[in-house]
Amino acid sequence: MLSNFVCADKPLLQTFLLGQPEFRRTLQSPAMEQLRQRVIASCHLGPLDGAETEAYIKRRLKLVGWVEDPTFDQAAFEGIFSFTRGIPRQINTLANRLLLASCLAEKHELTGDDVAAVVQEVREETGSESASSSQLGEGRIA
């Protein structure tokens, strides 16, 4: 209703919505028809590929002062991508957990084996050998 208010032929309120893939389904429901009619533009961002995943991790680490300690070998980046399927939120969670484990173990080089060990911990905590990256969601690992 607020989006109906205009002044001098300009809307008084403009809204910018962001959401996860589930939001798209919600927006497509019949109950949301009036809101959909007011959407001017939309964009769906898909998962990152392997190279983008590596660049994403490096960029986020550099923003917090990372100077390549610990280092990541290529297998570590590949393992992170494989488990998270390139979904940024899941990359963040797995990388945080990996960095915590490396700090506790005083490791300065992270390998694919290190990623596999963290993934196995997640699987054991969730009680599922077929655990997927969705188990990295909020509240699932600590």
C-alpha positions in Angstrom: 0.0 0.0 0.0 2.9 2.4 0.8 4.2 2.1 -2.7 1.0 3.7 -4.0 1.9 7.1 -2.6 3.3 9.6 -5.1 4.3 13.2 -5.1 4.9 15.2 -8.3 4.6 11.9 -10.3 7.4 10.3 -8.3 6.9 7.5 -5.8 7.5 8.5 -2.2 8.8 5.0 -1.3 11.0 2.7 -3.3 11.9 -0.7 -1.9 14.9 -2.9 -2.7 14.4 -6.6 -1.7 17.1 -9.2 -1.4 16.5 -12.8 -0.6 17.6 -16.4 -0.8 16.3 -18.7 -3.5 13.2 -19.5 -1.4 12.2 -15.9 -1.6 11.7 -16.3 -5.4 9.1 -19.0 -4.7 7.4 -16.9 -2.1 7.2 -14.0 -4.5 5.7 -16.2 -7.2 2.8 -17.3 -4.9 -0.7 -16.0 -5.8 -0.9 -14.1 -2.6 2.0 -11.9 -3.7 0.5 -10.8 -7.1 0.1 -7.2 -6.1 3.7 -7.0 -4.9 5.0 -8.7 -8.1 3.1 -6.1 -10.2 5.2 -3.4 -8.6 8.5 -5.1 -9.2 10.4 -3.1 -11.8 13.5 -5.3 -12.1 14.8 -8.5 -10.7 18.0 -10.5 -10.8 18.9 -14.0 -9.7 22.5 -14.6 -8.7 23.5 -18.2 -9.1 26.3 -20.0 -7.3 29.9 -19.2 -7.9 32.1 -21.4 -10.0 35.4 -22.8 -8.7 37.6 -19.9 -9.7 35.0 -17.4 -8.4 34.9 -19.3 -5.1 38.7 -19.0 -4.7 38.6 -15.3 -5.5 35.7 -14.8 -3.2 37.5 -16.4 -0.2 40.7 -14.5 -0.9 38.9 -11.2 -1.2 37.0 -11.6 2.0 40.2 -12.6 3.8 42.1 -9.6 2.5 39.3 -7.3 3.7 40.1 -8.4 7.3 43.9 -8.1 6.9 44.9 -11.6 5.8 48.5 -11.7 4.5 48.4 -15.3 3.3 48.8 -16.9 6.7 47.4 -19.5 6.6 47.9 -20.3 3.0 45.4 -22.5 1.1 46.6 -25.0 -1.4 44.5 -25.6 -4.6 43.0 -28.8 -3.2 41.6 -26.8 -0.2 39.8 -24.3 -2.6 38.5 -27.2 -4.7 37.2 -29.0 -1.5 35.5 -25.9 -0.3 33.8 -25.4 -3.7 32.9 -29.1 -3.9 31.2 -29.2 -0.6 29.4 -25.8 -0.8 28.5 -25.9 -4.5 29.6 -22.3 -4.7 26.9 -20.8 -2.4 28.5 -17.8 -0.7 26.7 -18.2 2.6 27.9 -21.8 2.8 31.4 -20.9 1.7 31.5 -18.4 4.5 30.4 -20.9 7.1 32.8 -23.6 6.0 35.7 -21.3 5.6 35.1 -19.8 9.1 35.0 -23.3 10.6 38.2 -24.3 8.6 40.0 -21.2 9.8 39.0 -21.9 13.4 40.2 -25.5 13.2 43.5 -24.3 11.6 44.0 -21.7 14.4 43.4 -24.3 17.1 45.8 -26.7 15.5 48.3 -23.9 14.8 48.4 -24.8 11.1 49.7 -22.3 8.6 48.9 -24.2 5.4 45.4 -25.5 4.7 45.0 -28.5 2.4 42.2 -30.5 0.8 42.7 -33.0 3.7 42.0 -30.2 6.2 38.8 -29.3 4.3 37.8 -33.0 4.2 38.4 -33.3 8.0 36.1 -30.3 8.7 33.4 -31.6 6.4 33.6 -35.0 8.2 33.2 -33.2 11.5 30.1 -31.5 10.1 28.7 -34.9 9.0 29.4 -36.5 12.3 27.7 -33.6 14.2 24.6 -33.8 12.1 24.6 -37.6 12.3 24.5 -38.1 8.5 27.2 -39.7 6.4 25.4 -38.3 3.3 25.5 -34.8 4.8 25.4 -32.0 2.2 26.4 -28.4 2.1 22.9 -27.5 3.3 23.9 -28.7 6.7 26.2 -25.7 7.0 23.1 -23.6 7.4 22.6 -21.3 10.4 22.3 -23.2 13.7 23.5 -26.5 12.3 27.2 -26.2 13.2 28.9 -24.3 16.0 
